[in-house]
């Protein structure tokens, strides 16, 4: 297949591009390089992957920029920091909502399947746990609202006959080797501090609950969405289906780091969801997908990566992806 991946030099993007290329697909990447992972470009060159890079912002793309004969588009390009979205809501709506709808419009009639990578943040503070895909939108920060707007835009265009077939994957808390601390979740931030022998910082009381999913399982879901013959034009939760309290996560990571320290507690952040746990029954029953990566082993890999700063560990993680798909 010929597949375009936007945001392909980001954390999830690089894992996706590596896997798809090694599985024999012809991969094209659109990325504006503003928040790309430098190790990703090094990896692509080091491994000699047959990947075409186009340095372009999704808001500047024209239909003529799209490679011909695309079988699928995986739209990962987005701004993802909740705190930043509160400070710069217009920027988040422009990139995440307008950028997505514009790209979907460009792809209409000239691309195959459109895989939109959405977020559990569209649910906000859910009224039922575990949350399934029928839960109403209830975002509590501009990041979540921008993702919800993008979803609504795609769905409305398709229903009006102006869009390609699509799938939406709502990712919960993604983690894995190579994730940055600037725009990452709590696991990377905890690991960074622990690598220096410093206690993890918990915002709030630590009783917040999150559903963590390994980046390799996310890539497996993307690959399944590309190949699926059924379940088109639907939305799927991609998560573990298990909740972990932030306080318990901190103590587990302290234990795995072999340190004798206590977490530091600070005031809760605005726009922070209290409990987020997914139902993954739909993805399992319709797509035949379920997570396979062990949580404790995945956390250990992240801790070792931050401790040793060894890109070989990261590159080996990228090399191993195809064996899981």
N, C-alpha and C positions, 0 to 999 in steps of 0.2 A: 504493500500500500504506500501511497504518497500522503504524508501526514505533516501538517503545520502545527507547531507548538509555540504559542505566544508566552512570553515570560520564560523561555526555555533555558535561560542562564541563571534562574533563581534556584532556590533549594529544591523544591519539588520538581521544578522544571528540568534540572540537570539529571535527576534520577529518572525522570520520564524519558527524556531524550536518549540517555544511555541505553535504557531498556529497549525502547522501540527500535533504535538503530541496530542493536545487537540481535534483535529478533528478525532482522532482515528488511525492515521498512525503510523507505527513503524519507528522511526527516529534514524538515525546514524549520528554522527557528527565527522568530521575530522577537527582539528584545531591544529596549532603548539603552541598556547598559548602565542605567542610573543606579540600580541596586542589585546588579548582577553579582554572582559569586565568581571571583577571579579564578578560584580553583576549578570551576566548571569549564571555562575555556581552556585551561591548561590540560584538563583531563581529556577533553575532546581531541586536542592536538596530540597529546601523549599516546593515546590509544588508537590514533589514526581513524577515528570514526568518520564515516561519510555523511557529514551533517553540513547543511548550507546555512550560514548565519547572515541575517539581514538586520542591520542596526537601524531600527525605526521605532518610533512611538506608535502605539495602536491608533491614537487620534489623528496621526498624520498619514496613515495608510490609505492608498487608493486601490481600487479594484485591480488595476494593472500591476500592482506590486505583488499580488497573490500568485504563487506558483500555479501553473496550469494542472488540471487533472487531479485536484486534491480529493482524496477519499475521506479524509477526516480532518477536523480542526480541534485541537485541545487548547482551550482558552484558559491559561493560568495567569496571564499578566494582570496584576492588581496591586493596589496598596493595601497593606494588611495590618497596620498598627492601630489598635483601638485608641490609645492615648493621642496619637497624631490626628486621628479622624475627628476627635473632639475639638482639637485646636484648628483644624483645617477641613471643615466639612465640605466646603465647595470643591476643594481639590479631590476629595474622595468620591463625590458624586460624579465629577467630570471624568475621572479615570475609570472607576469601577462600574458606574451605571451607564453614562453616555458612551464611554469607550467600548463597553460590551455590546450595547445595542447597535452601535455603528458598525462594529466588526461583524456582528451577526447579519446585518443588512448587506454588507459587502459580500459576504459568503453566499447569500441567497442565490440559488440557481447555478453557481459555479463551483461550489464545494460539496462534499458529501456530508457526513454526519458532523454535527457541532456538539462537542463535549464541553459544557460550561462547568468550571470548577467553582462551586459556590461555597457557602460556609454555614455552620451551625449557628452563627451569630444572628441569622434571620429569625430564629426562634425567640431570642432574648430570654427573659425569665419565663420558662415554660410552665404551663398550668397543669401538665401531667408528665409523669416520669415513669418509664422512659418515653422520650418524645418521638413520635413517628412523623412521617412526611405529611400527614394531613393536619398537623398542628398549625393553627393560624400564625401569620406573621406577627411578631411582637418584639422587634429589635429595640434595644435600649441604648444604642450608640450609633453615630453616623456610619461607621464601617458596616455594621449589620444592615442598616437601612439602605446603604448603597448596593449591597449584594441582593437584598430583597427587590430593589427597584430593577436591577439587571434581570433577575428571574422573571419578574412581571413583564418586562419589555420583550424578552425572548418568547414567552408563552403567548403574549397578545399578538406579536407579529406572526407567529406560526399559525395561530387560529384564524388570522385574517388572510392567510394564503401567501404571505410574503417572506417565509423563512424556510430554512432547511430542517430536516429531521434533527432532533436534538436529544441529549440526555444531560441532566443536571446532577452533579455529585456534590452533596453538602458534606464537606469535610468537618470533622470535629477537631480535637487538639492534636495536630500532627507533630511528631518528633522524630529525630534520627541524627545520625552522624553528619556533620557539616552545616547544621542549622546555625545561623548567626544569632547573637544575643540582642542585637539592635532591634530586629523586627521578628523575634521569635517568641515562643511560649515559655512557660515557667520552667520546663525541664532544662533547656539550654542555659537559662539564667542561673538556675541552681548549680548546674554543672560548672559553669564558669567560676563562680565564687568558691565552690568546693575545691576546684583545681588549685586555688591559691591558699587553701586552708582556712577560708573565711566562711562564716555561717550563712546559710541561705536566708534570704529576706522574704518574709511572708507578708503580703498586704491584706489586712483584715484579720479575722480570727483563725484562718486556716481551715475552716470547716466547709469552704467552698468545694464543690465536687466537679471534677472534669472527667471526660471520656477521652483517653489518649489512644491514638492510632499511629502505628509506625509508618514511616514514609514508604517503605517497601510494600506494605499492604495497600497504601494509596495508589501506587503505581500499578499494582495488580488489578485494582478496581478500574483504573483508567484503561488498561489493556482489555479488560473484560467488556467495558462499555464500547470500545472501538469495534470489537468483534461480535458483539451480541446480535442475534437475529431477532430476538423478541424484546419487549420492554422499552421500545422507543418512545420518545416524547413524554418521558416520565422523570421524576425526581427521586434520588436515592440518598439515604444517610450512609456515610462511610465512616465507621467508627468501630470501637471494640465491643460496644454494648455493655461495658462495665464501668462503674463510677469509681474514682479514686479521690479521696480527700487530699487537699493540698498539704495539710499538716502531715498526713501519713506518707505522702510522697517525699517530703523533706526529710523525715526520719529514715526512710528507706535509703535515700541517696547518701545521707550522712553515714549510715551503716556500711553501705557498699564502698564508701570512700575511706573506711577505717579511721574515722575521726571521732573525737570525743568533744563535740560542741553542741550547742543548742541553737535553733533558728532564732532570728531576729524578727520581731513583729512591728509592722508599721501600719499607719492608717490605710483603710481600704481605698481603692481607686474608684473614681466615678466611672459609670458605665460598665461595671464588672458584673457579669452574670453570676448568680448564686449557685445554681445547680444545673449541670448540663450532662445528660446521659441519654444515649440514643437507643432507639429500637432499630436493629439492622435486619429485621425479618424480611423486609421487602427486597433488599439487595441480595439476601441469601436465597429467597424463594424464586425471584425473577431472574436475577443475573447469575445465580450460582456462585456468588462471592461470599466469603467470610474471612476474617483475619486469621493469619497463621503465625505471626511473629510473637515470640515470647516477650512479655513486658519487662521482666526483671533483666533478661539478657540484653534487651535493647537499651535499657537504662545504663547498664554496665558499659556497653559500647560507647555511649555518649560520654560517660565519665572518663573513659580511657582516652577518647579523642581530645577532650579538653585538657586532660592532664599532660599528655605527651606531645600535643601539637604536631602530630605526625600525619601528613597528607597521604602517606602510603596506606594508613588505616582507612581513610576516607575512600581512596581509589579502590581498595579491595572491596569495600562495601558496594561501590558502584559496579564493580566487575561481577559481583555475586547475584545481582538482581535477576538476570534471565532464568536462573535455576529455580526461582520461586514462582515464576509465571506459567 
